[in-house]
């Protein structure tokens, strides 16, 4: 078997053409990746360390923590309900930075941990759920814009601080509220509830901006924050974390529970439509239709094309099987073997040995016609040559064999 060399363009796609077709898509993907990385970097720079006393970023609170430390107040950062229960002892201030992200279980544990200890609890922009658990009777009203505002109350803390950056949520205070300051339309954005039987009061703040590093030095923000958070010598800074085991709600629903009921019927209809379409497309095909090819392909070109495909795919097993099968099919009628037994070793090989024994040359016919796959291309070419030699020897014997004349 011989292999023909062909131009490179017939075996592999044109590199320049592939680049021309795909460069637009690659450029779009590159722009998308760069944009995503840039947005992620910008957003991480803005949101990293929000209200975190260890963060020096603009929305962080490291400046507040240092100010408290300068006045003898120690700060302890906690991220789980268990840590809050262990740290919120007597005469401590507990600052809850994001009460609205706490689950009912966490709010209940927080209420239990602070209900029997003296001190203060400061809630930053608590919503309805947090108020029901930690400040019963207080309602959150519609928020307003955050801007410098005057105290408009008689509280010594607010009067000493003066104008501060407040706003956000407003609260409807119960009749027993102690301090209601920084009023907007008659509703306070700073509300201090009276101390409980255990001697612990609660402070509600409608916004958190005055605690940020970027705003702490403005107006009376630092004075107000220092008086509210520095009332006791120890401050527990609670930053809720998703890693808290208590953050998993008991009544958490699965994804399927969130799908509206109407979608179930829609999905069922789509399933029936898909089954019907499958039956429709899988119908039995009709008989084959013979049609003439638009061009005539010579058999030699077809054989050469198959050989190239086998070579490209390293399909030596398939190529050797085709060569051996074709040789056995051509040898069978020459040896007097029926075509049905041409590929049966027990029938073909004895006839072949009988013919070769008369010629005095007996190659390993079994390995040649039914042997293993050649290990490399060189062995495949050798196999093709040996099969050609075997077939030529049988054909030559057939031509030179004496024939009896009918009149004898």
C-alpha positions in Angstrom: 0.0 0.0 0.0 1.4 3.4 -0.9 0.4 6.8 0.5 0.2 10.0 -1.6 1.3 13.3 -0.3 -1.2 16.2 -0.5 -1.0 19.9 0.0 -1.3 21.2 3.5 -4.4 23.1 2.7 -6.3 19.8 2.0 -5.5 18.4 5.4 -5.8 21.3 7.8 -7.9 24.5 7.9 -6.3 27.8 6.9 -4.9 29.5 10.0 -5.5 33.0 8.6 -9.1 32.2 7.7 -9.8 30.8 11.2 -8.3 34.0 12.8 -10.4 36.2 10.6 -13.6 34.4 11.5 -12.9 34.2 15.3 -11.1 37.4 16.1 -14.4 39.3 16.6 -15.6 36.8 19.1 -12.2 36.7 20.9 -12.1 40.4 21.1 -15.6 40.6 22.6 -14.7 38.0 25.2 -11.5 39.9 26.1 -13.5 43.1 26.5 -16.1 41.3 28.7 -13.4 39.8 30.9 -11.6 43.1 31.3 -14.9 44.9 32.1 -15.8 42.2 34.7 -12.4 42.4 36.4 -12.6 46.2 36.5 -16.1 46.3 37.9 -15.2 43.7 40.5 -12.2 45.7 41.6 -14.2 48.9 41.9 -17.0 47.3 43.8 -14.7 45.4 46.1 -12.9 48.7 46.9 -16.2 50.4 47.7 -17.8 47.6 49.8 -14.8 45.9 51.5 -14.9 46.4 55.2 -18.2 48.3 55.5 -18.5 49.3 59.2 -15.6 47.0 60.0 -13.4 48.6 62.8 -10.4 46.9 61.2 -10.9 48.5 57.8 -9.2 51.8 56.7 -11.4 52.1 53.6 -13.8 55.0 53.2 -16.9 53.0 54.4 -14.9 51.3 57.1 -14.8 52.2 60.8 -11.2 52.0 61.8 -11.1 55.7 62.8 -14.0 55.1 65.2 -12.2 52.1 66.8 -9.0 54.1 67.3 -11.0 57.0 68.8 -12.7 54.7 71.2 -9.3 53.1 72.1 -7.9 56.6 72.8 -10.6 57.1 75.4 -10.0 53.8 77.1 -12.8 51.7 75.4 -11.7 48.3 74.2 -13.3 46.8 71.1 -14.0 43.2 70.3 -15.1 42.0 66.8 -17.5 39.0 66.7 -19.2 37.4 63.8 -21.5 34.7 65.2 -24.3 34.5 67.7 -22.2 32.2 70.0 -19.5 34.8 70.2 -22.0 37.5 71.0 -23.4 35.5 73.8 -20.0 34.9 75.2 -18.8 38.5 74.9 -21.9 40.5 75.8 -21.3 40.5 79.6 -22.3 43.1 82.2 -21.4 46.7 81.5 -20.8 46.2 77.8 -22.0 48.0 74.7 -23.2 45.7 71.9 -23.2 47.3 68.4 -25.2 45.3 65.8 -24.1 46.7 62.4 -26.7 44.8 60.2 -29.6 43.6 62.3 -31.8 43.1 59.2 -29.7 40.2 57.9 -30.2 38.2 61.1 -32.6 35.3 61.0 -35.4 34.8 63.6 -33.2 32.3 65.4 -30.3 34.7 65.6 -32.5 37.6 66.8 -33.9 35.3 69.5 -30.4 34.2 70.6 -29.3 37.9 70.6 -32.3 38.9 72.7 -31.6 36.1 75.2 -27.9 37.0 75.4 -28.6 40.7 76.2 -31.8 40.4 78.2 -30.1 39.7 81.6 -27.0 41.9 81.4 -26.5 45.5 82.1 -25.1 47.8 79.4 -26.3 49.1 76.0 -27.4 47.7 72.7 -27.0 49.9 69.6 -28.9 48.9 66.4 -27.9 50.4 63.1 -30.9 51.0 60.8 -33.0 48.1 62.1 -36.1 47.1 60.1 -39.4 45.6 61.2 -38.1 42.0 62.0 -35.3 43.3 64.2 -37.5 45.8 66.0 -40.1 43.1 66.8 -37.4 41.0 68.5 -35.2 43.6 70.1 -37.4 46.7 70.5 -41.0 45.7 70.8 -43.5 48.5 70.2 -41.2 50.5 67.9 -42.2 50.8 64.2 -39.9 51.8 61.3 -41.3 54.5 59.0 -40.3 55.4 55.4 -36.7 56.6 55.1 -35.5 60.1 54.3 -32.3 61.5 52.8 -29.2 61.5 54.9 -27.8 65.0 55.6 -26.5 67.1 58.5 -29.3 67.6 61.0 -29.7 69.4 64.3 -30.7 67.4 67.4 -34.1 69.1 68.1 -34.3 67.4 71.5 -33.2 67.9 75.1 -30.9 64.8 75.3 -27.5 65.8 76.8 -25.7 63.5 74.4 -27.3 65.0 71.3 -26.9 68.6 72.5 -23.2 68.1 73.2 -22.7 66.5 69.7 -24.8 69.2 67.9 -25.3 68.8 64.2 -24.7 65.2 62.9 -25.0 63.3 59.7 -28.3 61.4 60.2 -31.4 60.5 58.4 -32.5 57.2 56.8 -35.2 55.3 58.7 -37.4 57.1 61.1 -39.1 55.5 64.1 -42.4 55.8 65.8 -41.5 55.8 69.5 -43.7 54.3 72.2 -44.8 56.5 75.1 -42.0 55.5 77.4 -39.1 56.6 75.0 -36.3 58.4 76.8 -34.6 60.3 74.0 -36.0 61.0 70.5 -33.6 63.2 68.6 -32.8 64.5 65.1 -36.4 64.7 64.2 -37.7 64.8 60.6 -41.4 65.6 60.2 -41.8 64.9 63.9 -40.2 61.4 63.7 -36.8 60.7 65.3 -33.8 59.1 63.5 -32.1 58.5 66.8 -34.2 56.9 69.5 -33.0 55.7 72.9 -35.4 53.4 74.7 -35.4 53.2 78.5 -33.3 50.6 80.3 -34.9 47.2 81.0 -35.2 45.6 84.4 -31.7 44.3 84.0 -30.4 47.9 83.4 -29.8 47.7 79.7 -31.0 50.4 77.3 -31.4 50.3 73.5 -30.4 52.9 71.0 -31.8 52.9 67.4 -30.1 54.8 64.6 -31.7 55.4 61.3 -28.5 55.5 59.3 -24.8 54.4 59.6 -23.0 57.0 57.5 -21.7 59.1 60.5 -19.7 56.1 61.6 -17.7 55.8 58.4 -14.1 56.8 58.2 -14.9 59.4 55.5 -17.5 61.2 57.6 -16.3 60.8 61.2 -14.5 64.1 61.3 -17.4 66.1 59.9 -19.8 68.1 62.1 -20.5 66.4 65.5 -20.3 62.8 64.1 -17.3 61.8 66.2 -18.8 63.3 69.4 -22.1 61.6 68.9 -20.5 58.2 68.1 -18.1 58.4 71.0 -20.9 59.1 73.5 -23.2 56.4 72.1 -20.6 53.6 71.8 -18.3 54.7 74.6 -20.8 54.6 77.4 -19.1 51.5 78.8 -15.5 50.4 78.9 -16.0 47.4 76.6 -17.6 47.5 73.1 -18.7 44.3 71.3 -18.7 45.0 67.5 -21.1 42.5 65.9 -20.5 41.9 62.2 -23.0 39.2 61.1 -21.4 36.6 58.9 -22.9 34.0 56.5 -20.5 31.5 58.1 -22.6 31.6 61.3 -24.4 28.2 61.7 -27.4 30.1 63.2 -27.8 32.1 59.9 -29.5 29.0 58.3 -33.2 29.5 58.7 -35.3 26.5 59.8 -38.1 27.4 57.4 -35.7 27.9 54.5 -37.4 26.8 51.3 -35.8 25.0 48.4 -35.6 26.3 44.8 -38.6 24.2 43.7 -40.7 25.8 46.5 -40.0 29.2 45.0 -41.4 28.3 41.6 -45.0 29.5 41.2 -47.7 26.9 40.9 -48.5 27.9 37.3 -45.1 26.9 36.1 -45.7 23.3 37.0 -48.5 23.0 34.5 -46.4 24.8 31.9 -43.5 22.4 32.4 -45.9 19.4 32.1 -47.2 20.8 28.8 -43.7 21.3 27.5 -42.8 17.8 28.5 -45.8 16.4 26.5 -44.8 18.6 23.6 -41.2 17.2 23.7 -42.4 13.6 23.8 -44.7 14.2 20.8 -42.0 15.9 18.9 -39.6 13.0 19.7 -42.2 10.5 18.3 -42.7 12.7 15.2 -39.0 13.0 14.4 -38.3 9.3 15.2 -40.7 8.0 12.6 -39.5 5.1 10.4 -37.7 6.3 7.3 -38.9 5.2 3.9 -36.9 3.1 1.3 -33.6 4.3 0.0 -33.8 6.4 -3.1 -31.1 5.8 -5.7 -29.9 8.9 -7.4 -27.1 9.5 -9.7 -24.1 11.4 -8.5 -23.4 14.8 -10.1 -19.9 13.7 -10.8 -18.1 10.4 -11.3 -15.4 9.7 -8.7 -12.8 7.2 -9.9 -12.4 4.2 -7.6 -8.7 4.9 -7.2 -9.4 8.4 -5.8 -11.9 6.9 -3.4 -9.4 4.3 -2.2 -6.7 7.0 -1.9 -9.0 9.2 0.1 -9.8 6.3 2.5 -6.2 5.7 2.9 -5.5 9.3 3.8 -8.3 9.3 6.4 -6.9 6.1 8.0 -3.4 7.6 8.1 -4.7 10.8 9.6 -6.6 9.0 12.3 -3.8 6.4 12.9 -6.4 3.7 12.2 -4.0 0.9 11.5 -6.4 -1.6 12.9 -9.1 -0.6 10.4 -6.7 -0.3 7.5 -5.2 -3.8 8.1 -8.6 -5.3 8.5 -9.7 -3.9 5.2 -6.6 -5.2 3.4 -6.9 -8.7 4.9 -10.6 -8.9 4.2 -10.1 -7.9 0.6 -7.3 -10.3 0.1 -9.3 -13.2 1.6 -12.3 -12.4 -0.6 -10.1 -12.5 -3.8 -8.2 -15.7 -2.7 -11.3 -17.7 -1.9 -12.5 -18.3 -5.5 -9.0 -19.1 -6.6 -8.7 -21.7 -3.8 -12.1 -23.3 -4.5 -13.6 -21.9 -1.3 -17.1 -20.5 -1.3 -17.5 -16.7 -0.6 -19.4 -17.5 2.6 -16.3 -19.3 4.1 -13.8 -16.8 2.8 -13.3 -15.3 6.3 -13.3 -18.6 8.2 -9.8 -19.7 9.1 -10.7 -23.4 9.5 -11.8 -23.5 5.9 -9.7 -21.0 4.0 -6.3 -21.8 5.6 -6.2 -25.6 4.8 -7.0 -24.8 1.1 -4.3 -22.2 1.1 -1.7 -24.5 2.7 -2.6 -27.2 0.1 -2.0 -24.8 -2.7 1.3 -23.4 -1.3 2.7 -26.8 -0.4 2.7 -27.7 -4.1 4.7 -24.6 -4.8 7.2 -25.3 -2.1 6.7 -22.0 -0.2 4.6 -21.9 2.9 4.6 -18.5 4.6 2.8 -18.0 7.9 -0.6 -17.7 6.3 -2.6 -17.4 9.6 -0.5 -14.5 10.8 -0.7 -12.9 7.4 -4.5 -13.2 6.9 -5.8 -13.3 10.4 -2.9 -11.8 12.5 -2.8 -8.9 14.9 -2.8 -5.2 14.1 0.6 -3.8 12.8 2.4 -1.8 15.4 3.4 1.1 13.1 3.0 2.4 9.6 6.1 0.6 8.4 4.7 -2.7 9.6 1.4 -1.8 7.8 3.2 -1.2 4.5 5.1 -4.5 4.9 1.8 -6.3 5.5 0.3 -4.8 2.3 3.4 -6.0 0.3 3.2 -9.5 1.8 -0.5 -9.8 1.0 0.2 -8.6 -2.6 3.0 -11.2 -2.9 0.7 -14.0 -1.6 -2.1 -13.1 -4.0 0.3 -12.8 -6.9 1.8 -16.2 -6.2 -1.7 -17.9 -6.1 -2.7 -16.1 -9.3 0.5 -17.1 -11.1 -0.1 -20.8 -10.0 -3.6 -20.6 -11.4 -2.4 -19.3 -14.7 0.4 -21.9 -15.2 -1.6 -24.8 -14.0 -2.1 -27.5 -16.8 -5.6 -27.7 -18.1 -7.2 -30.8 -19.7 -8.7 -30.5 -23.2 -12.2 -31.7 -23.7 -11.3 -34.1 -26.6 -8.9 -36.0 -24.4 
